Amino acid sequence: MAGTARHDREMAISAKKQLAESTDPIEKLRLQCLLRGSAGIKGLGRVFRIMDDDQSRTLDYKELTKGLRDYGVMMEKQDIQQLFQHFDKDSSGTIDFDEFLITLRPPMSNARKEIIAQAFRKLDKTGDGSITVEDLRGVYNAHHHPKYQNGEWSEEQVFRTFLDNFDSPYNKDGIVTAEEFLNYYAGVSASIDTDVYFIVMMRNAWKL
């Protein structure tokens, strides 16, 4: 299913160690996101999406700085400037939001991306490019959940809590896009060394 707490703990320990030695601003930001667990990069993406008032899918330097601050990322001013310059290749004064997030994702092999896409397609029953509570009916069995069994939660609550795993901690809308799903599993992937283990984990989790 979603990334386990154990994976998140291991990843945070590893990220903390690497952060102490890292000098590259992109790597520093990536590691600060991974310190927050599997959903860290996706959460940062959500913060920027909320800030993108004009839906331009670009960020200027001020927006980038504010977004990082709002998300609680501690970075030196010169690191942020370097980060911005790296992405602002055409010196337009803005950076492309999607390119920024893709570069921030820990590198993943095509085999990993393909198995993540397969899992997404299986969950997206309606085929509309996002996963909602409706999609989960018949794909994810809520009846095994302990809180459903003891009557504390309804099926709907189990589904919503499940979707919240993939959603940003700051803006849970109960809709998970393919991009959010991939960003989430890019985080999980960072804590798993071999492709074989990652693929087996995904196959078992989603019965692929």
N, C-alpha and C positions, 0 to 999 in steps of 0.2 A: 504494500500500500504506500502510504506516504513515507518520507524518510524517517528513520527511527530516531528516537532520542539519543541512542548510543552513537549513531553516525554523526548526529549534530554535535555531540560532546567531543568526539574524536576530531571532528573537523575544526571546531573552535580552538582546541588545544594546538593543533597543527598550524592553524592560521595565525595564532598569537605568536608562536615561535618564529614563523616566517616573517611576520610583520616587523619584528625587532631587527631583522637583517635586511629588509627590503629597502631599496633606494628609488625604485621606479614608481612614479606617482600612480600609474594605472594599476600596477600590482598592489600598491598600498591600499587603494580604494577597494579593489576586488577583495583583498584579505579582510578589510574592515567590514565589508558586507558578509563575508563567510563566517566571521566571528558571531554573527547573529543567527547562524544555522542555515538550513537549506533554503529558507524563504528570503534570505537577506538581499539578494540582488533584485528579486522580484519586487520586494518592498520598496527599494529605492526607485525602481521604475514607476511604481504607483505614485510616489511623492511627486515625481516630475510630471506625470500625466495630469495630476490634479492642478499643478501650477501652470500648465500649458493652456492658459485661458483662451487664446485665439486659435487653438487647435492646429498650430502651424507645424507641430512635431519638431520644433527646433528650440534651442535654449541659448540665451546670451550669457555672458560671463556672470552678470548679476544673478540671473535665475539659477545658474549652476551653483554658485556660492550659497545662495539662500536654500536651495534644495538639499545640499549636503548638510548645511547647518540644521535644517528642520529634521533631517533624518538622524541627527546626532553623530555625524561623521566628523572626526577631528583631523583636520589637515592643515598644514602650514600654507600661508598665502602663496608662497612661491611654487608649492606643489600643485595647487589649484590652477595657477597661471600656466604651468607646464602642461598640465592635463588638458586645459582648454586649447592651448596652442597645438597640441598633438592632434586634436579632432578638427580644429578650425583650419583645415588644409588650404582652403581658398581665401583665407583672411577676410571672410565676409562678416566676422563679428558674431556669428552664430554657429552652433554645432548641431549635427543631425542626431536627434534623440534616439532613433532606432539603432544607428551605427554605434552610438555610444554604449548602449546596453549590450549589443552583440559582442563588442570588444571586451566588455567587462565580464561576460560569462567565462568561466574557466573553460579552457579548450576541451572539446569533446570529439571523439572519433565519429565517423559517419554511421558506424554500427550502433553506437549509443543513440544518436539522433533518430535513427530509423525505428528503433524499438520504442522510443518515447512517442514518436508520431503514431506508431501502431496502437499504443495504449490510448492515446488521445482519440483516435478514430473509433476505437471500440466504445469508449465512454460517450462520445458525441453521437448519440443514437439518431438525433434529428438531422445531423449533417450540416448544421448551420454555422459551424466554426466556433461554437462555445459550448461549455458543459454547464448545465443547470440542474436543479433538483429533478425536473421532469426527465432529463436524460438518465439520471441514476436509477430510476425505478426499473427493476428487472435486470439491472447490470450489477448493482451493488446491493448486497443483502443486509438490510438494517436489522433483521431479526436476531442476528448473532451478537449484536452490540449489548453489553451488560446493562447499560442504562435503559435500553428499550425493553429488555427482558424483565427488569424490575419495575417497569411502568413509569420511570422517572421522565423519560423522553418519548416523544412521538416519533414515528418514522421520519416525518419532515425534519424534526430537530436533529436526528442522526445524520440525515443527508446534508443539512446546512453545516453542521460541525465538520463533516468530512470535507465539504467544499472549502471551508475556512482554512484548511491545511494549505491550500494552493493560493488562497487569496492573500492580499496584503494585510498585515496586522492593523493598518490604519484606515482601510477603506474596504470593508467586507461587503460586497454587493451580491454574493451568491452566484456570480457568473464567472467562469474561468475560461479565459481565451487560450488559444493554442500557444501564444507567446508566453503567457503566465505559466502554463503547464511546463513549457520547455525551460523557462527561467528557473522554475522550482527544481526540476530534475537536474539542471546544470549544477545547482547547489548540492543536491544529493550525490551527483556524479563525482564532484570534487573530493568526496570522502572515500571513494571506492577506487582502488588502484587498477584492477584489471577489467577489461571489457567483458570477459567471460562471466565474472561474478556479477557485474552490473546487469547484464542481459538475463542471466538466470533469475536474479532478484526481480526484475521487471516482469518476466514471464510468469513467475510464481504469483507475484502480487496481483497481476491482472488476468491470469489464466489465458495467456496468449498462445 
